[in-house]
């Protein structure tokens, strides 16, 4: 991975990449590819593609994260977007939640290799931990970069968010229909859409949408519903 090339890409999203941060991203890439040979973490394996479609893409949410924020990354997979944001923003307190133990094992190895402080992994489903008082409404920010529809993701993520906090949802370019279909769910979960931003990843034609959902009141105790229901019957 070329430092000057990476630094230039990050500068285009208004992030100054230090050599120390670059070394962490390089280690991240190498470990991702090593583990990917034995467990399916990503279909994106080209060096520059990982840089753009995983690292740069993940860091697009950094500007929405307040200083010293507590963040939960729901369905984090191989650590996206949480770990790249943590690399450039060491002030945040990060929790990585995933339902597959093999991914948690990778993340624990990654955290150790990168020597990241204030990062915790949790093995489980959002529907289970969203009703756990240790996690429910305890975070300034929840985020997800996943394929589930926005109504389902909102039910997964908003129960974790404190009143006054935000859910940052990352979607592909054309998400307006999905946003319209999710407004009722977002309202039922005690929240409102605060901002929608569309952009193109640098040096590409890849379009993305970031949806910022603000928690304005506590989520009713009925949510999240039991495991599997949010996918089968979105609000």
Beta strands, then each sheet from edge to edge (+ up, - down):
strand 1: 70-74
strand 2: 93-98
strand 3: 119-123
strand 4: 139-144
strand 5: 161-172
strand 6: 191-200
strand 7: 207-215
sheet 1: 3+ 2+ 1+ 4+ 5+ 7- 6+
end
